[in-house]
Amino acid sequence: MSTITVTNIKATGETASRSATSVAAAWLDANNDATLNDSFNISSGTDNGTGNYTHTLTNAMSGIYYSQQCTVRAAELSGTRDLAKVATAISVTVFTRAASFTAADQVVFETIHGDLA
């Protein structure tokens, strides 16, 4: 595979360019047992228990300072908690109002922005 090094990118049909560093480093769509429906830069998922998921990055981040967003597919109010930031994996626990804000299994969507190692 070839590597192209750029500072900015612009998709066909777009009028504005953006920094190449603002493109997601990883993203995922996973079932409530951590199996992946689709992903980018995610090699596997682990179900650690009720509502607790870890997804391993194919290519590690440069460190623990990166932006991680997680949403869930739920009709009720839900929240997530980042567990332990490491450069090689992302981990979250999902909480829902329907379960009195205790951990609950949910379909999760995560996006990571930051520098790859």
Secondary structure, 3 states (H helix, E strand, C coil): CCCCCCCEECCCCCCCCEEHHHCCCEEEEECCCCCEEEEECEEEEEEEECCEEEEEECCCECCCCCEEEEEECCCCCEEEEECCCCCCEEEEEEEEHHHCCEECCCCEEEEEECCEC
